[in-house]
Amino acid sequence: MANLYFADDLDPGLWRPGAVVTVTGDEARHAVRVSRLRVDELILLGDGRGVQARGVVDMVAKDRFSVRLETVERSDAAAHRIVLVQALAKGDRDERAVEQATEFGVDAVVPWQAERSVSRWDGAGGADKAAKGVAKWERIAKEASKQSLRSRVPDVRAPLALAGLCALASSAGIDVVALHPRGDRTLAEWAGERAGLGAWAEETLVVIGPEGGFSDQELTALETAGADVLRLGSTVLRTSSAGPAGIAVLNVALGRW
C-alpha cells in the first residue's frame, strides 16, 4: 500500500498526470528523515481538499522531494456531512476521539467546553489555549487522514459552548444528536428513519459528553433547542470511543460503508 503525503500549498494547475511536483516544508522533512522516502518509490500525494494523485518519487533531498504524477483523482465533498462535537476530556481521551473519528470518515470536528469537562480551554489565557488546542487537533486529524489514506482532511472548527450548540440545534439544515443513556431511541433507529424517508440534513452533529457525562441542564437545554437525545446501545462507552462508534452507525445508514 502506498504512503500518503499532503502538499496543500501546490498550485492547483500542477495536479495533472505527467506533472513533476516538489514538496517542501515539514511534510517533506518528515517524509525524507522519518519515513525514509526513496527515489522510484510509488506514493500517494494529496491536497487534503479532495485531490489525490498517485506518482513515483523522482528526487529526494534533505528537505524536499519531487514526484512525477501518474494519475490524479478528485472527490466531491460529502452531500450530508457528519460532524463530531467532542467535549474536552482529561488526558488524551478527546485527542483519541479526534484520531479515530478521522479514520472513520468524519467531515468536521468541533471542540466543546462541557460543564463537567476536566480539561479547560477557558479562563485566564483561554483564547491562546484554545488556539493551541485547535492547532493540535488539526495536526491529529491530518496525521490520521494520512494513515487512513483520506483525500480530505476534516475541518477542526472553533470551540463551542452550550449556547452555541443550542443555536445550531435550532438552525435549519442541521440535525443535532446528543448520545446519552437516557435517550428513548437508539442512534441506529433514528438514522434508519432518516434513511428511509431520505430526510438527511446537510449536517448531522454528534455531540459527545466528557468523562462525567452531560449535566441534566445541558441535556434539557439541547432538547429544548431541538436536539435529539439518543442511545448508542445497551452499554455506555468512554468519551474517546462513543463518537467514533456513532459515526460508524451513521456511515452505514448513509451508505458510506
TORKOL-4160 file (C-alpha; in steps of 0.2 Angstrom, whole numbers, padded with zeros to 4 digits, m for minus):
257
<pt num="1" X="0000" Y="0000" Z="0000"/>
<pt num="2" X="0007" Y="0017" Z="m0005"/>
<pt num="3" X="0010" Y="0030" Z="0009"/>
<pt num="4" X="0000" Y="0046" Z="0008"/>
<pt num="5" X="0008" Y="0063" Z="0009"/>
<pt num="6" X="0000" Y="0080" Z="0009"/>
<pt num="7" X="0005" Y="0095" Z="m0002"/>
<pt num="8" X="m0008" Y="0108" Z="0002"/>
<pt num="9" X="0001" Y="0123" Z="m0005"/>
<pt num="10" X="0004" Y="0117" Z="m0023"/>
<pt num="11" X="m0003" Y="0127" Z="m0037"/>
<pt num="12" X="m0020" Y="0119" Z="m0042"/>
<pt num="13" X="m0014" Y="0118" Z="m0060"/>
<pt num="14" X="0000" Y="0106" Z="m0056"/>
<pt num="15" X="m0012" Y="0092" Z="m0051"/>
<pt num="16" X="m0012" Y="0083" Z="m0068"/>
<pt num="17" X="m0004" Y="0067" Z="m0075"/>
<pt num="18" X="0014" Y="0069" Z="m0081"/>
<pt num="19" X="0017" Y="0084" Z="m0070"/>
<pt num="20" X="0033" Y="0084" Z="m0058"/>
<pt num="21" X="0029" Y="0092" Z="m0042"/>
<pt num="22" X="0040" Y="0097" Z="m0027"/>
<pt num="23" X="0035" Y="0095" Z="m0009"/>
<pt num="24" X="0045" Y="0106" Z="0004"/>
<pt num="25" X="0042" Y="0111" Z="0022"/>
<pt num="26" X="0038" Y="0100" Z="0037"/>
<pt num="27" X="0029" Y="0087" Z="0026"/>
<pt num="28" X="0045" Y="0084" Z="0016"/>
<pt num="29" X="0057" Y="0083" Z="0030"/>
<pt num="30" X="0046" Y="0070" Z="0039"/>
<pt num="31" X="0045" Y="0060" Z="0023"/>
<pt num="32" X="0063" Y="0060" Z="0020"/>
<pt num="33" X="0070" Y="0059" Z="0038"/>
<pt num="34" X="0057" Y="0049" Z="0047"/>
<pt num="35" X="0048" Y="0039" Z="0033"/>
<pt num="36" X="0065" Y="0036" Z="0023"/>
<pt num="37" X="0057" Y="0040" Z="0007"/>
<pt num="38" X="0067" Y="0034" Z="m0008"/>
<pt num="39" X="0068" Y="0038" Z="m0027"/>
<pt num="40" X="0057" Y="0027" Z="m0038"/>
<pt num="41" X="0045" Y="0024" Z="m0023"/>
<pt num="42" X="0027" Y="0024" Z="m0028"/>
<pt num="43" X="0017" Y="0036" Z="m0016"/>
<pt num="44" X="0000" Y="0045" Z="m0015"/>
<pt num="45" X="0000" Y="0064" Z="m0014"/>
<pt num="46" X="m0015" Y="0075" Z="m0010"/>
<pt num="47" X="m0020" Y="0092" Z="m0006"/>
<pt num="48" X="m0031" Y="0087" Z="0009"/>
<pt num="49" X="m0046" Y="0095" Z="0000"/>
<pt num="50" X="m0052" Y="0081" Z="m0012"/>
<pt num="51" X="m0037" Y="0079" Z="m0024"/>
<pt num="52" X="m0027" Y="0063" Z="m0023"/>
<pt num="53" X="m0013" Y="0058" Z="m0035"/>
<pt num="54" X="m0003" Y="0043" Z="m0037"/>
<pt num="55" X="0015" Y="0045" Z="m0043"/>
<pt num="56" X="0033" Y="0040" Z="m0042"/>
<pt num="57" X="0047" Y="0049" Z="m0032"/>
<pt num="58" X="0058" Y="0057" Z="m0044"/>
<pt num="59" X="0071" Y="0066" Z="m0032"/>
<pt num="60" X="0074" Y="0066" Z="m0014"/>
<pt num="61" X="0085" Y="0079" Z="m0005"/>
<pt num="62" X="0087" Y="0083" Z="0014"/>
<pt num="63" X="0072" Y="0094" Z="0015"/>
<pt num="64" X="0062" Y="0091" Z="m0001"/>
<pt num="65" X="0056" Y="0078" Z="m0013"/>
<pt num="66" X="0049" Y="0078" Z="m0031"/>
<pt num="67" X="0035" Y="0066" Z="m0038"/>
<pt num="68" X="0030" Y="0063" Z="m0056"/>
<pt num="69" X="0011" Y="0061" Z="m0056"/>
<pt num="70" X="0004" Y="0047" Z="m0065"/>
<pt num="71" X="m0015" Y="0048" Z="m0060"/>
<pt num="72" X="m0025" Y="0062" Z="m0052"/>
<pt num="73" X="m0042" Y="0059" Z="m0044"/>
<pt num="74" X="m0054" Y="0072" Z="m0037"/>
<pt num="75" X="m0068" Y="0068" Z="m0025"/>
<pt num="76" X="m0083" Y="0079" Z="m0020"/>
<pt num="77" X="m0086" Y="0084" Z="m0003"/>
<pt num="78" X="m0100" Y="0074" Z="0006"/>
<pt num="79" X="m0118" Y="0079" Z="0002"/>
<pt num="80" X="m0123" Y="0075" Z="0020"/>
<pt num="81" X="m0109" Y="0079" Z="0032"/>
<pt num="82" X="m0105" Y="0071" Z="0049"/>
<pt num="83" X="m0098" Y="0082" Z="0062"/>
<pt num="84" X="m0091" Y="0076" Z="0079"/>
<pt num="85" X="m0094" Y="0088" Z="0093"/>
<pt num="86" X="m0082" Y="0082" Z="0106"/>
<pt num="87" X="m0081" Y="0088" Z="0124"/>
<pt num="88" X="m0064" Y="0092" Z="0131"/>
<pt num="89" X="m0058" Y="0077" Z="0141"/>
<pt num="90" X="m0043" Y="0074" Z="0153"/>
<pt num="91" X="m0028" Y="0066" Z="0147"/>
<pt num="92" X="m0028" Y="0062" Z="0128"/>
<pt num="93" X="m0045" Y="0055" Z="0128"/>
<pt num="94" X="m0053" Y="0069" Z="0117"/>
<pt num="95" X="m0037" Y="0068" Z="0105"/>
<pt num="96" X="m0040" Y="0049" Z="0103"/>
<pt num="97" X="m0058" Y="0053" Z="0099"/>
<pt num="98" X="m0052" Y="0065" Z="0085"/>
<pt num="99" X="m0040" Y="0052" Z="0078"/>
<pt num="100" X="m0052" Y="0038" Z="0077"/>
<pt num="101" X="m0066" Y="0049" Z="0071"/>
<pt num="102" X="m0055" Y="0055" Z="0057"/>
<pt num="103" X="m0051" Y="0037" Z="0052"/>
<pt num="104" X="m0070" Y="0033" Z="0052"/>
<pt num="105" X="m0073" Y="0047" Z="0040"/>
<pt num="106" X="m0080" Y="0062" Z="0050"/>
<pt num="107" X="m0081" Y="0078" Z="0040"/>
<pt num="108" X="m0078" Y="0090" Z="0053"/>
<pt num="109" X="m0074" Y="0091" Z="0072"/>
<pt num="110" X="m0079" Y="0104" Z="0085"/>
<pt num="111" X="m0072" Y="0105" Z="0102"/>
<pt num="112" X="m0084" Y="0110" Z="0116"/>
<pt num="113" X="m0082" Y="0115" Z="0133"/>
<pt num="114" X="m0095" Y="0105" Z="0143"/>
<pt num="115" X="m0100" Y="0109" Z="0161"/>
<pt num="116" X="m0091" Y="0093" Z="0168"/>
<pt num="117" X="m0075" Y="0094" Z="0157"/>
<pt num="118" X="m0060" Y="0092" Z="0167"/>
<pt num="119" X="m0049" Y="0099" Z="0154"/>
<pt num="120" X="m0052" Y="0118" Z="0151"/>
<pt num="121" X="m0049" Y="0130" Z="0137"/>
<pt num="122" X="m0057" Y="0144" Z="0145"/>
<pt num="123" X="m0052" Y="0155" Z="0160"/>
<pt num="124" X="m0036" Y="0165" Z="0160"/>
<pt num="125" X="m0026" Y="0164" Z="0144"/>
<pt num="126" X="m0041" Y="0155" Z="0137"/>
<pt num="127" X="m0040" Y="0162" Z="0119"/>
<pt num="128" X="m0022" Y="0157" Z="0117"/>
<pt num="129" X="m0025" Y="0140" Z="0125"/>
<pt num="130" X="m0040" Y="0137" Z="0113"/>
<pt num="131" X="m0030" Y="0142" Z="0098"/>
<pt num="132" X="m0016" Y="0129" Z="0103"/>
<pt num="133" X="m0029" Y="0116" Z="0106"/>
<pt num="134" X="m0037" Y="0118" Z="0089"/>
<pt num="135" X="m0020" Y="0118" Z="0081"/>
<pt num="136" X="m0016" Y="0102" Z="0090"/>
<pt num="137" X="m0032" Y="0094" Z="0085"/>
<pt num="138" X="m0029" Y="0099" Z="0067"/>
<pt num="139" X="m0012" Y="0090" Z="0067"/>
<pt num="140" X="m0020" Y="0075" Z="0074"/>
<pt num="141" X="m0034" Y="0075" Z="0060"/>
<pt num="142" X="m0020" Y="0077" Z="0047"/>
<pt num="143" X="m0010" Y="0063" Z="0053"/>
<pt num="144" X="m0025" Y="0051" Z="0054"/>
<pt num="145" X="m0030" Y="0056" Z="0037"/>
<pt num="146" X="m0013" Y="0051" Z="0030"/>
<pt num="147" X="m0014" Y="0035" Z="0040"/>
<pt num="148" X="m0031" Y="0031" Z="0033"/>
<pt num="149" X="m0027" Y="0037" Z="0015"/>
<pt num="150" X="m0041" Y="0050" Z="0015"/>
<pt num="151" X="m0042" Y="0063" Z="0001"/>
<pt num="152" X="m0050" Y="0076" Z="0013"/>
<pt num="153" X="m0044" Y="0081" Z="0030"/>
<pt num="154" X="m0058" Y="0085" Z="0041"/>
<pt num="155" X="m0060" Y="0103" Z="0047"/>
<pt num="156" X="m0057" Y="0107" Z="0065"/>
<pt num="157" X="m0069" Y="0121" Z="0069"/>
<pt num="158" X="m0069" Y="0134" Z="0083"/>
<pt num="159" X="m0073" Y="0129" Z="0100"/>
<pt num="160" X="m0092" Y="0130" Z="0106"/>
<pt num="161" X="m0100" Y="0132" Z="0122"/>
<pt num="162" X="m0118" Y="0126" Z="0126"/>
<pt num="163" X="m0126" Y="0141" Z="0120"/>
<pt num="164" X="m0118" Y="0139" Z="0103"/>
<pt num="165" X="m0124" Y="0121" Z="0102"/>
<pt num="166" X="m0141" Y="0126" Z="0106"/>
<pt num="167" X="m0141" Y="0139" Z="0092"/>
<pt num="168" X="m0135" Y="0125" Z="0080"/>
<pt num="169" X="m0149" Y="0113" Z="0086"/>
<pt num="170" X="m0162" Y="0126" Z="0082"/>
<pt num="171" X="m0155" Y="0130" Z="0064"/>
<pt num="172" X="m0162" Y="0124" Z="0048"/>
<pt num="173" X="m0152" Y="0111" Z="0039"/>
<pt num="174" X="m0143" Y="0104" Z="0054"/>
<pt num="175" X="m0148" Y="0089" Z="0065"/>
<pt num="176" X="m0140" Y="0088" Z="0082"/>
<pt num="177" X="m0140" Y="0072" Z="0092"/>
<pt num="178" X="m0133" Y="0070" Z="0109"/>
<pt num="179" X="m0128" Y="0052" Z="0114"/>
<pt num="180" X="m0133" Y="0048" Z="0131"/>
<pt num="181" X="m0141" Y="0033" Z="0140"/>
<pt num="182" X="m0157" Y="0042" Z="0145"/>
<pt num="183" X="m0162" Y="0043" Z="0126"/>
<pt num="184" X="m0178" Y="0033" Z="0122"/>
<pt num="185" X="m0172" Y="0028" Z="0105"/>
<pt num="186" X="m0155" Y="0022" Z="0098"/>
<pt num="187" X="m0145" Y="0031" Z="0086"/>
<pt num="188" X="m0147" Y="0017" Z="0073"/>
<pt num="189" X="m0166" Y="0018" Z="0075"/>
<pt num="190" X="m0166" Y="0037" Z="0072"/>
<pt num="191" X="m0154" Y="0035" Z="0057"/>
<pt num="192" X="m0164" Y="0021" Z="0050"/>
<pt num="193" X="m0179" Y="0033" Z="0050"/>
<pt num="194" X="m0169" Y="0047" Z="0041"/>
<pt num="195" X="m0163" Y="0035" Z="0028"/>
<pt num="196" X="m0180" Y="0028" Z="0025"/>
<pt num="197" X="m0188" Y="0045" Z="0022"/>
<pt num="198" X="m0172" Y="0052" Z="0013"/>
<pt num="199" X="m0173" Y="0066" Z="0026"/>
<pt num="200" X="m0155" Y="0069" Z="0030"/>
<pt num="201" X="m0150" Y="0086" Z="0035"/>
<pt num="202" X="m0135" Y="0095" Z="0027"/>
<pt num="203" X="m0125" Y="0091" Z="0043"/>
<pt num="204" X="m0128" Y="0079" Z="0057"/>
<pt num="205" X="m0119" Y="0084" Z="0073"/>
<pt num="206" X="m0115" Y="0070" Z="0085"/>
<pt num="207" X="m0112" Y="0078" Z="0102"/>
<pt num="208" X="m0102" Y="0068" Z="0115"/>
<pt num="209" X="m0100" Y="0072" Z="0133"/>
<pt num="210" X="m0085" Y="0072" Z="0144"/>
<pt num="211" X="m0079" Y="0059" Z="0157"/>
<pt num="212" X="m0093" Y="0064" Z="0169"/>
<pt num="213" X="m0106" Y="0064" Z="0155"/>
<pt num="214" X="m0119" Y="0078" Z="0151"/>
<pt num="215" X="m0127" Y="0088" Z="0165"/>
<pt num="216" X="m0146" Y="0087" Z="0166"/>
<pt num="217" X="m0146" Y="0106" Z="0162"/>
<pt num="218" X="m0136" Y="0103" Z="0146"/>
<pt num="219" X="m0147" Y="0089" Z="0140"/>
<pt num="220" X="m0163" Y="0099" Z="0144"/>
<pt num="221" X="m0156" Y="0114" Z="0135"/>
<pt num="222" X="m0151" Y="0104" Z="0120"/>
<pt num="223" X="m0168" Y="0095" Z="0119"/>
<pt num="224" X="m0177" Y="0112" Z="0121"/>
<pt num="225" X="m0167" Y="0119" Z="0107"/>
<pt num="226" X="m0172" Y="0104" Z="0095"/>
<pt num="227" X="m0158" Y="0091" Z="0098"/>
<pt num="228" X="m0162" Y="0073" Z="0099"/>
<pt num="229" X="m0155" Y="0063" Z="0114"/>
<pt num="230" X="m0151" Y="0045" Z="0108"/>
<pt num="231" X="m0143" Y="0030" Z="0115"/>
<pt num="232" X="m0129" Y="0020" Z="0106"/>
<pt num="233" X="m0135" Y="0004" Z="0113"/>
<pt num="234" X="m0136" Y="m0006" Z="0129"/>
<pt num="235" X="m0119" Y="m0001" Z="0135"/>
<pt num="236" X="m0110" Y="0015" Z="0140"/>
<pt num="237" X="m0094" Y="0019" Z="0130"/>
<pt num="238" X="m0080" Y="0031" Z="0135"/>
<pt num="239" X="m0079" Y="0048" Z="0129"/>
<pt num="240" X="m0065" Y="0043" Z="0117"/>
<pt num="241" X="m0075" Y="0029" Z="0109"/>
<pt num="242" X="m0093" Y="0035" Z="0109"/>
<pt num="243" X="m0090" Y="0047" Z="0095"/>
<pt num="244" X="m0082" Y="0035" Z="0083"/>
<pt num="245" X="m0095" Y="0022" Z="0087"/>
<pt num="246" X="m0109" Y="0034" Z="0082"/>
<pt num="247" X="m0100" Y="0039" Z="0066"/>
<pt num="248" X="m0099" Y="0021" Z="0061"/>
<pt num="249" X="m0118" Y="0019" Z="0064"/>
<pt num="250" X="m0121" Y="0035" Z="0053"/>
<pt num="251" X="m0109" Y="0028" Z="0040"/>
<pt num="252" X="m0120" Y="0013" Z="0037"/>
<pt num="253" X="m0136" Y="0022" Z="0037"/>
<pt num="254" X="m0129" Y="0035" Z="0024"/>
<pt num="255" X="m0122" Y="0021" Z="0013"/>
<pt num="256" X="m0104" Y="0026" Z="0015"/>
<pt num="257" X="m0100" Y="0009" Z="0022"/>
